[in-house]
Amino acid sequence: MIKTSELQAKEVININDGQRLGMIKDIELDLAKGKIKSIVVPGERKFFSIFSGKNDLVINWRQIEKIGQDVILVDLNDFIHPDNNQIE
């Protein structure tokens, strides 16, 4: 069994490209089934949008591959982190 405070202390990493996505900000629950639906990682913050959550990354529980001691590995195909500037 794991506590939500323990989950929030782990960094989320995409196994497809090794990108660090951040720390868990929130957890979405399905109260009727008593299960975790998804985890939420804060998105890119813009000036004057401190309280905005519209850029948050919602990761479905099925996309979590492994919860380790320090990190949570997720499988996000074709994800490009907004902080990465891709040169084409």
All heavy atoms as an XYZ file, in Angstrom:
706
protein
N       0.840     -1.173      0.000
C       0.000      0.000      0.000
C       0.885      1.236      0.000
O       1.929      1.252      0.628
C      -0.890     -0.004      1.237
C      -1.959      0.986      1.181
S      -3.392      0.135      1.799
C      -4.253      1.370      2.584
N       0.457      2.271     -0.719
C       1.235      3.499     -0.823
C       0.339      4.692     -0.506
O      -0.838      4.713     -0.876
C       1.872      3.635     -2.227
C       2.859      4.772     -2.262
C       0.839      3.760     -3.298
C       3.763      4.762     -3.471
N       0.889      5.668      0.180
C       0.148      6.869      0.539
C       0.251      7.891     -0.595
O       1.232      7.900     -1.346
C       0.723      7.486      1.811
C       0.613      6.589      3.012
C       1.246      7.255      4.204
C       1.195      6.339      5.409
N       1.846      6.934      6.578
N      -0.753      8.755     -0.707
C      -0.708      9.793     -1.744
C       0.468     10.726     -1.526
O       1.072     11.193     -2.490
C      -2.015     10.606     -1.788
O      -2.259     11.158     -0.506
C      -3.174      9.762     -2.223
N       0.835     10.987     -0.288
C       1.984     11.849     -0.012
C       3.279     11.212     -0.523
O       4.186     11.909     -0.971
C       2.100     12.147      1.478
O       2.240     10.944      2.222
N       3.353      9.880     -0.500
C       4.524      9.186     -1.041
C       4.542      9.280     -2.565
O       5.602      9.430     -3.174
C       4.530      7.727     -0.600
C       4.764      7.538      0.882
C       4.583      6.098      1.333
O       4.302      5.217      0.486
O       4.711      5.850      2.543
N       3.365      9.186     -3.199
C       3.288      9.328     -4.654
C       3.733     10.722     -5.083
O       4.451     10.883     -6.063
C       1.860      9.083     -5.155
C       1.410      7.651     -5.348
C      -0.045      7.616     -5.789
C       2.271      6.929     -6.349
N       3.304     11.741     -4.344
C       3.616     13.120     -4.708
C       5.096     13.453     -4.537
O       5.562     14.442     -5.080
C       2.757     14.086     -3.905
C       1.304     14.024     -4.318
C       0.409     14.928     -3.504
O       0.585     15.050     -2.303
N      -0.544     15.558     -4.166
N       5.832     12.621     -3.843
C       7.259     12.856     -3.645
C       8.104     12.197     -4.736
O       9.329     12.274     -4.703
C       7.678     12.334     -2.271
N       7.461     11.570     -5.709
C       8.181     10.870     -6.783
C       8.128     11.670     -8.082
O       7.128     12.289     -8.398
C       7.578      9.484     -7.006
C       7.652      8.591     -5.777
C       6.977      7.275     -6.044
C       6.836      6.451     -4.792
N       8.076      6.041     -4.190
N       9.222     11.616     -8.830
C       9.273     12.285    -10.124
C       8.687     11.365    -11.190
O       8.892     10.157    -11.167
C      10.715     12.633    -10.477
C      10.829     13.436    -11.728
C      12.212     14.010    -11.925
O      13.164     13.494    -11.339
O      12.320     14.970    -12.695
N       7.955     11.947    -12.136
C       7.330     11.188    -13.218
C       8.220     11.290    -14.455
O       8.597     12.383    -14.871
C       5.908     11.725    -13.517
C       5.272     10.938    -14.644
C       5.044     11.672    -12.264
N       8.548     10.132    -15.044
C       9.435     10.071    -16.205
C       8.788      9.241    -17.300
O       8.259      8.156    -17.051
C      10.804      9.471    -15.822
C      11.483     10.379    -14.785
C      11.690      9.277    -17.050
C      12.785      9.856    -14.261
N       8.850      9.751    -18.539
C       8.326      9.047    -19.703
C       9.362      8.023    -20.166
O      10.484      8.387    -20.505
C       8.020     10.047    -20.820
C       7.344      9.410    -22.013
O       7.103      8.213    -22.058
N       7.036     10.229    -22.994
N       8.990      6.740    -20.198
C       9.952      5.693    -20.566
C      10.309      5.705    -22.048
O      11.320      5.136    -22.442
C       9.450      4.284    -20.171
C       8.173      3.924    -20.903
C       9.294      4.170    -18.675
C       7.741      2.480    -20.747
N       9.500      6.354    -22.883
C       9.767      6.359    -24.318
C      10.964      7.224    -24.695
O      11.678      6.905    -25.641
C       8.529      6.814    -25.088
C       7.451      5.768    -25.039
O       7.636      4.666    -25.520
N       6.343      6.096    -24.417
N      11.165      8.319    -23.977
C      12.268      9.209    -24.332
C      13.063      9.700    -23.130
O      13.983     10.496    -23.278
C      11.736     10.419    -25.120
C      10.657     11.174    -24.369
O      10.455     10.915    -23.168
O      10.003     12.025    -24.993
N      12.708      9.250    -21.932
C      13.441      9.625    -20.729
C      13.154     11.029    -20.224
O      13.831     11.506    -19.321
N      12.149     11.698    -20.789
C      11.827     13.058    -20.363
C      11.304     13.077    -18.944
O      10.459     12.262    -18.573
C      10.778     13.690    -21.285
C      11.311     14.071    -22.631
C      10.282     14.857    -23.408
O       9.781     15.867    -22.932
N       9.974     14.387    -24.602
N      11.796     14.037    -18.181
C      11.288     14.272    -16.838
C      10.052     15.147    -16.969
O      10.127     16.248    -17.494
C      12.333     14.977    -16.009
C      13.557     14.144    -15.808
C      14.612     14.940    -15.127
N      15.253     14.090    -14.143
C      16.278     14.450    -13.432
N      16.781     15.649    -13.553
N      16.801     13.608    -12.568
N       8.934     14.655    -16.497
C       7.671     15.370    -16.646
C       7.340     16.220    -15.431
O       6.535     17.131    -15.521
C       6.545     14.380    -16.933
C       6.777     13.476    -18.154
C       5.661     12.463    -18.276
C       6.902     14.311    -19.412
N       7.929     15.913    -14.301
C       7.694     16.674    -13.080
C       7.188     15.789    -11.954
O       7.168     14.569    -12.048
N       6.760     16.446    -10.897
C       6.243     15.761     -9.718
C       4.709     15.743     -9.793
O       4.107     16.614    -10.418
C       6.668     16.487     -8.453
C       8.161     16.740     -8.365
S       9.134     15.248     -8.229
C       9.184     15.073     -6.477
N       4.104     14.789     -9.138
C       2.646     14.691     -9.123
C       2.062     15.857     -8.340
O       2.474     16.148     -7.226
C       2.192     13.356     -8.514
C       2.627     12.205     -9.411
C       0.677     13.342     -8.318
C       2.279     10.844     -8.860
N       1.113     16.533     -8.968
C       0.424     17.664     -8.351
C      -0.884     17.219     -7.715
O      -1.287     17.713     -6.666
C       0.146     18.717     -9.424
C      -0.755     19.839     -9.008
C      -1.036     20.744    -10.189
C      -2.131     21.723     -9.874
N      -2.441     22.559    -11.025
N      -1.559     16.271     -8.372
C      -2.879     15.867     -7.915
C      -3.165     14.448     -8.387
O      -2.473     13.916     -9.259
C      -3.932     16.822     -8.482
C      -5.182     16.911     -7.632
O      -5.304     16.144     -6.652
O      -6.047     17.741     -7.954
N      -4.203     13.857     -7.821
C      -4.626     12.512     -8.183
C      -6.135     12.544     -8.394
O      -6.862     13.126     -7.584
C      -4.258     11.506     -7.078
C      -2.739     11.441     -6.921
C      -4.830     10.131     -7.367
C      -2.287     10.655     -5.721
N      -6.596     11.949     -9.497
C      -8.032     11.871     -9.767
C      -8.526     10.489     -9.359
O      -7.951      9.483     -9.752
C      -8.320     12.126    -11.239
C      -7.997     13.544    -11.663
C      -8.319     13.808    -13.117
O      -8.642     12.859    -13.865
O      -8.242     14.973    -13.519
N      -9.600     10.471     -8.573
C     -10.139      9.219     -8.047
C     -11.500      8.897     -8.639
O     -12.279      9.790     -8.942
C     -10.288      9.318     -6.527
C      -9.039      9.644     -5.726
C      -9.406      9.903     -4.281
C      -8.028      8.526     -5.842
N     -11.780      7.612     -8.770
C     -13.113      7.129     -9.092
C     -13.674      6.612     -7.773
O     -13.373      5.487     -7.354
C     -13.045      6.019    -10.136
C     -14.407      5.496    -10.535
O     -15.384      5.708     -9.778
O     -14.496      4.865    -11.604
N     -14.452      7.443     -7.101
C     -14.953      7.091     -5.773
C     -15.915      5.910     -5.808
O     -15.963      5.112     -4.872
C     -15.617      8.301     -5.120
C     -14.665      9.463     -4.810
C     -15.443     10.630     -4.212
C     -13.564      9.020     -3.871
N     -16.679      5.774     -6.877
C     -17.630      4.669     -6.979
C     -16.921      3.313     -7.011
O     -17.389      2.342     -6.428
C     -18.494      4.839     -8.226
N     -15.774      3.269     -7.694
C     -15.016      2.023     -7.801
C     -13.889      1.927     -6.783
O     -13.270      0.884     -6.637
C     -14.442      1.882     -9.211
C     -15.506      1.729    -10.270
C     -14.888      1.563    -11.624
C     -15.971      1.434    -12.692
N     -15.390      1.311    -14.030
N     -13.569      3.053     -6.136
C     -12.481      3.061     -5.155
C     -11.114      2.891     -5.788
O     -10.251      2.225     -5.231
N     -10.927      3.493     -6.976
C      -9.670      3.346     -7.707
C      -9.125      4.700     -8.150
O      -9.883      5.658     -8.321
C      -9.867      2.475     -8.946
C     -10.227      1.053     -8.633
C     -10.324      0.226     -9.885
C     -10.633     -1.210     -9.544
N     -10.644     -2.071    -10.713
N      -7.824      4.740     -8.388
C      -7.193      5.933     -8.944
C      -7.433      5.931    -10.450
O      -7.158      4.932    -11.118
C      -5.683      5.965     -8.634
C      -5.460      6.070     -7.123
C      -5.005      7.120     -9.362
C      -4.008      5.990     -6.707
N      -7.947      7.039    -10.986
C      -8.174      7.168    -12.431
C      -6.934      7.687    -13.136
O      -6.562      7.205    -14.196
C      -9.333      8.128    -12.699
C     -10.691      7.567    -12.400
C     -11.786      8.582    -12.599
C     -11.752      9.196    -13.977
N     -12.862     10.114    -14.232
N      -6.305      8.713    -12.551
C      -5.160      9.325    -13.210
C      -4.347     10.139    -12.208
O      -4.803     10.424    -11.105
C      -5.621     10.213    -14.360
O      -6.511     11.201    -13.889
N      -3.139     10.486    -12.659
C      -2.301     11.397    -11.896
C      -2.150     12.673    -12.711
O      -2.260     12.649    -13.942
C      -0.917     10.786    -11.568
C      -0.157     10.398    -12.846
C      -1.062      9.594    -10.638
C       1.263      9.914    -12.606
N      -1.913     13.776    -12.035
C      -1.805     15.066    -12.703
C      -0.430     15.659    -12.400
O      -0.027     15.753    -11.241
C      -2.911     16.032    -12.228
C      -2.802     17.368    -12.941
C      -4.287     15.420    -12.443
N       0.274     16.025    -13.474
C       1.584     16.663    -13.367
C       1.419     18.104    -13.833
O       0.791     18.344    -14.869
C       2.623     15.916    -14.242
C       3.975     16.596    -14.203
C       2.737     14.463    -13.793
N       1.965     19.069    -13.077
C       1.799     20.470    -13.482
C       2.375     20.729    -14.869
O       3.444     20.226    -15.209
C       2.576     21.263    -12.440
C       2.844     20.325    -11.328
C       2.761     18.937    -11.876
N       1.648     21.518    -15.641
C       2.108     21.908    -16.961
C       2.954     23.165    -16.884
O       3.231     23.686    -15.807
N       3.328     23.651    -18.032
C       4.124     24.860    -18.139
C       3.330     26.036    -17.576
O       2.162     26.215    -17.868
C       4.447     25.107    -19.613
C       5.271     26.327    -19.874
C       5.514     26.530    -21.363
O       5.194     25.634    -22.151
O       6.021     27.592    -21.708
N       3.975     26.846    -16.769
C       3.319     28.011    -16.168
C       3.712     29.274    -16.916
O       4.861     29.496    -17.230
C       3.718     28.172    -14.699
C       3.254     27.032    -13.838
C       1.790     27.165    -13.586
N       1.349     26.094    -12.712
C       0.210     25.480    -12.836
N      -0.613     25.791    -13.782
N      -0.131     24.535    -12.020
N       2.748     30.084    -17.192
C       2.966     31.380    -17.829
C       2.850     32.459    -16.757
O       2.203     32.267    -15.733
C       1.906     31.631    -18.904
C       1.820     30.561    -19.958
C       2.610     30.935    -21.147
C       2.279     30.027    -22.304
N       3.284     29.140    -22.686
N       3.446     33.592    -16.997
C       3.329     34.721    -16.079
C       1.856     35.088    -15.937
O       1.112     35.088    -16.904
C       4.137     35.910    -16.633
C       4.369     36.986    -15.629
C       5.100     36.726    -14.483
C       3.846     38.247    -15.812
C       5.322     37.720    -13.554
C       4.058     39.247    -14.893
C       4.802     38.982    -13.752
N       1.403     35.387    -14.748
C       0.008     35.708    -14.410
C      -0.934     34.511    -14.485
O      -2.131     34.668    -14.434
C      -0.563     36.840    -15.285
C       0.051     38.164    -14.999
C       0.721     38.859    -15.987
C      -0.043     38.727    -13.743
C       1.283     40.089    -15.736
C       0.523     39.961    -13.480
C       1.185     40.638    -14.475
N      -0.413     33.301    -14.645
C      -1.310     32.134    -14.643
C      -0.893     31.167    -13.532
O      -0.902     29.969    -13.718
C      -1.294     31.439    -15.996
O      -0.026     30.871    -16.231
N      -0.555     31.716    -12.402
C      -0.070     30.914    -11.284
C      -1.096     29.874    -10.854
O      -0.766     28.744    -10.543
C       0.294     31.829    -10.093
C       1.462     32.725    -10.476
C       0.636     31.010     -8.860
C       1.752     33.820     -9.492
N      -2.368     30.240    -10.864
C      -3.392     29.327    -10.388
C      -4.070     28.543    -11.509
O      -4.966     27.762    -11.265
C      -4.452     30.104     -9.586
C      -3.857     30.824     -8.418
C      -3.719     32.196     -8.433
C      -3.402     30.117     -7.322
C      -3.159     32.858     -7.356
C      -2.837     30.774     -6.235
C      -2.719     32.150     -6.256
N      -3.628     28.747    -12.713
C      -4.242     28.067    -13.853
C      -3.746     26.635    -13.942
O      -2.577     26.358    -13.753
C      -3.892     28.808    -15.141
O      -4.359     28.089    -16.245
N      -4.657     25.704    -14.256
C      -4.281     24.315    -14.399
C      -4.568     23.785    -15.778
O      -4.535     22.589    -15.998
N      -4.838     24.690    -16.733
C      -5.246     24.222    -18.057
C      -4.129     23.537    -18.834
O      -4.395     22.806    -19.762
C      -5.846     25.359    -18.871
C      -4.893     26.470    -19.203
C      -5.587     27.549    -19.989
C      -4.639     28.695    -20.255
N      -5.283     29.779    -20.930
N      -2.874     23.759    -18.445
C      -1.758     23.130    -19.133
C      -1.252     21.885    -18.401
O      -0.238     21.325    -18.777
C      -0.603     24.118    -19.295
C      -0.959     25.249    -20.220
O      -1.681     25.062    -21.191
N      -0.486     26.437    -19.924
N      -1.973     21.473    -17.361
C      -1.551     20.301    -16.604
C      -1.631     19.049    -17.470
O      -2.489     18.933    -18.340
C      -2.426     20.116    -15.360
C      -2.165     21.180    -14.306
O      -1.159     21.912    -14.426
O      -2.966     21.280    -13.372
N      -0.729     18.132    -17.204
C      -0.676     16.867    -17.933
C      -1.399     15.805    -17.103
O      -0.993     15.504    -15.982
C       0.774     16.457    -18.169
C       1.034     15.118    -18.819
C       0.415     15.077    -20.217
C       2.516     14.856    -18.900
N      -2.491     15.266    -17.643
C      -3.261     14.221    -16.960
C      -2.829     12.879    -17.546
O      -2.961     12.641    -18.748
C      -4.780     14.437    -17.138
C      -5.556     13.318    -16.465
C      -5.190     15.791    -16.590
N      -2.305     12.013    -16.690
C      -1.787     10.709    -17.115
C      -2.707      9.619    -16.575
O      -2.870      9.483    -15.360
C      -0.348     10.502    -16.600
C       0.558     11.622    -17.132
C       0.174      9.128    -16.992
C       1.918     11.673    -16.491
N      -3.296      8.856    -17.473
C      -4.203      7.780    -17.104
C      -3.450      6.712    -16.305
O      -2.295      6.411    -16.598
C      -4.801      7.173    -18.377
C      -5.938      6.248    -18.080
O      -5.757      5.205    -17.460
N      -7.118      6.633    -18.521
N      -4.118      6.140    -15.331
C      -3.491      5.130    -14.480
C      -2.945      3.952    -15.297
O      -1.916      3.372    -14.951
C      -4.498      4.633    -13.433
C      -3.875      3.737    -12.413
C      -4.005      2.388    -12.320
C      -2.994      4.121    -11.347
N      -3.284      1.907    -11.258
C      -2.644      2.956    -10.644
C      -2.463      5.342    -10.931
C      -1.791      2.966     -9.545
C      -1.626      5.354     -9.830
C      -1.292      4.179     -9.151
N      -3.602      3.611    -16.411
C      -3.132      2.506    -17.270
C      -1.805      2.808    -17.944
O      -1.134      1.909    -18.422
C      -4.177      2.176    -18.323
C      -5.445      1.554    -17.741
C      -6.456      1.395    -18.815
N      -6.726      2.748    -19.338
C      -7.758      3.101    -20.031
N      -8.634      2.221    -20.372
N      -7.935      4.332    -20.428
N      -1.434      4.091    -18.015
C      -0.174      4.474    -18.648
C       1.012      4.387    -17.691
O       2.148      4.560    -18.107
C      -0.275      5.896    -19.212
C      -1.257      5.998    -20.364
C      -1.454      7.429    -20.796
O      -2.013      8.229    -20.065
N      -0.971      7.734    -21.983
N       0.751      4.105    -16.432
C       1.831      3.953    -15.449
C       2.397      2.550    -15.588
O       1.680      1.555    -15.477
C       1.323      4.208    -14.020
C       0.867      5.660    -13.891
C       2.412      3.873    -12.998
C       0.232      5.997    -12.571
N       3.691      2.474    -15.864
C       4.366      1.194    -16.060
C       4.950      0.651    -14.759
O       4.890     -0.536    -14.495
C       5.486      1.327    -17.103
C       4.976      1.613    -18.495
C       4.221      0.445    -19.089
O       4.644     -0.712    -18.905
O       3.194      0.690    -19.743
N       5.533      1.544    -13.965
C       6.220      1.091    -12.747
C       6.295      2.236    -11.754
O       6.567      3.373    -12.127
C       7.638      0.624    -13.114
C       8.472      0.129    -11.982
C       8.103     -1.275    -11.627
C       9.065     -1.826    -10.592
N       8.661     -3.069    -10.044
N       6.032      1.924    -10.491
C       6.222      2.885     -9.414
C       7.419      2.404     -8.618
O       7.366      1.349     -7.973
C       4.967      2.988     -8.525
C       3.783      3.474     -9.355
C       5.232      3.926     -7.350
C       2.466      3.528     -8.609
N       8.503      3.166     -8.714
C       9.727      2.796     -8.025
C       9.887      3.567     -6.726
O       8.990      4.276     -6.279
N      11.064      3.416     -6.125
C      11.338      4.082     -4.860
C      11.394      5.595     -5.008
O      10.920      6.324     -4.147
C      12.675      3.580     -4.315
C      12.643      3.322     -2.846
C      13.928      2.663     -2.406
O      14.491      1.802     -3.075
N      14.400      3.083     -1.264
N      11.955      6.083     -6.135
C      12.132      7.520     -6.343
C      11.356      8.084     -7.525
O      11.166      9.287     -7.614
C      13.619      7.838     -6.557
C      14.469      7.429     -5.384
O      14.041      7.692     -4.241
O      15.548      6.841     -5.593
N      10.963      7.220     -8.463
C      10.332      7.705     -9.689
C       9.105      6.874    -10.052
O       8.934      5.753     -9.584
C      11.306      7.683    -10.893
C      12.477      8.604    -10.668
C      11.768      6.291    -11.213
N       8.280      7.470    -10.911
C       7.147      6.774    -11.517
C       7.394      6.772    -13.017
O       7.573      7.838    -13.623
C       5.818      7.474    -11.181
C       5.577      7.434     -9.674
C       4.664      6.825    -11.940
C       4.363      8.206     -9.221
N       7.449      5.593    -13.606
C       7.693      5.463    -15.040
C       6.356      5.348    -15.757
O       5.521      4.502    -15.402
C       8.556      4.242    -15.333
C       9.928      4.229    -14.651
C      10.647      2.923    -14.948
C      10.760      5.420    -15.081
N       6.157      6.211    -16.759
C       4.914      6.210    -17.521
C       5.222      6.005    -18.996
O       6.303      6.327    -19.474
C       4.109      7.517    -17.311
C       3.702      7.671    -15.855
C       4.885      8.736    -17.768
N       4.253      5.469    -19.714
C       4.400      5.203    -21.144
C       3.509      6.176    -21.915
O       2.312      5.964    -22.057
C       3.994      3.764    -21.437
C       4.221      3.370    -22.884
O       4.745      4.195    -23.659
O       3.874      2.234    -23.237
N       4.118      7.268    -22.372
C       3.406      8.276    -23.160
C       4.007      8.296    -24.555
O       5.080      8.853    -24.776
C       3.521      9.667    -22.514
C       3.025      9.804    -21.082
C       3.223     11.229    -20.598
C       1.568      9.417    -20.979
N       3.337      7.670    -25.497
C       3.821      7.656    -26.886
C       3.708      9.036    -27.508
O       2.716      9.726    -27.315
C       3.007      6.666    -27.727
C       3.280      5.242    -27.324
O       4.399      4.891    -26.992
N       2.249      4.430    -27.331
N       4.716      9.431    -28.255
C       4.716     10.676    -29.030
C       4.447     11.920    -28.189
O       3.810     12.864    -28.654
C       3.686     10.610    -30.168
C       3.943      9.438    -31.094
O       5.127      9.123    -31.323
O       2.977      8.846    -31.568
N       4.911     11.927    -26.957
C       4.727     13.106    -26.105
C       5.929     14.021    -26.261
O       7.068     13.580    -26.209
C       4.574     12.701    -24.640
C       4.522     13.877    -23.710
C       3.382     14.648    -23.624
C       5.615     14.217    -22.945
C       3.326     15.746    -22.776
C       5.569     15.298    -22.092
C       4.429     16.064    -22.010
N       5.677     15.313    -26.478
C       6.739     16.315    -26.529
C       6.507     17.277    -25.381
O       5.472     17.935    -25.312
C       6.757     17.076    -27.869
C       7.026     16.103    -29.014
C       7.800     18.186    -27.842
C       6.944     16.727    -30.389
N       7.456     17.319    -24.462
C       7.332     18.217    -23.308
C       7.376     19.647    -23.795
O       8.186     20.004    -24.641
C       8.483     17.943    -22.328
C       8.245     18.507    -20.977
N       8.394     19.844    -20.711
C       7.855     17.926    -19.832
C       8.116     20.057    -19.438
N       7.783     18.910    -18.873
N       6.501     20.526    -23.296
C       6.440     21.910    -23.780
C       7.716     22.710    -23.527
O       7.956     23.700    -24.178
C       5.268     22.530    -23.007
C       4.896     21.550    -21.974
C       5.493     20.234    -22.316
N       8.560     22.270    -22.588
C       9.801     22.981    -22.305
C      10.902     22.657    -23.313
O      11.916     23.334    -23.387
C      10.307     22.655    -20.902
C       9.369     23.178    -19.828
O       8.597     24.109    -20.132
O       9.407     22.659    -18.711
N      10.732     21.580    -24.085
C      11.748     21.170    -25.055
C      11.512     21.862    -26.383
O      10.456     21.720    -26.976
C      11.741     19.650    -25.272
C      12.239     18.916    -24.063
O      12.774     19.496    -23.130
N      12.063     17.618    -24.074
N      12.514     22.541    -26.874
C      12.417     23.183    -28.180
C      12.985     22.222    -29.207
O      14.172     21.969    -29.212
C      13.183     24.499    -28.205
C      12.545     25.514    -27.272
O      11.342     25.551    -27.132
N      13.365     26.335    -26.649
N      12.141     21.693    -30.049
C      12.565     20.754    -31.065
C      13.079     21.506    -32.294
O      12.421     22.398    -32.792
C      11.388     19.854    -31.472
C      10.804     19.051    -30.345
C      11.676     17.873    -29.966
O      12.386     17.343    -30.799
N      11.635     17.491    -28.707
N      14.266     21.133    -32.761
C      14.826     21.731    -33.965
C      14.575     20.777    -35.119
O      14.932     19.615    -35.059
C      16.338     21.995    -33.809
C      16.571     22.962    -32.645
C      16.937     22.530    -35.099
C      18.014     23.174    -32.316
N      13.931     21.275    -36.148
C      13.638     20.416    -37.289
C      14.463     20.810    -38.487
O      14.844     21.890    -38.688
C      12.148     20.504    -37.626
C      11.332     19.982    -36.464
C       9.858     19.906    -36.817
O       9.526     19.685    -37.979
O       9.056     20.052    -35.914
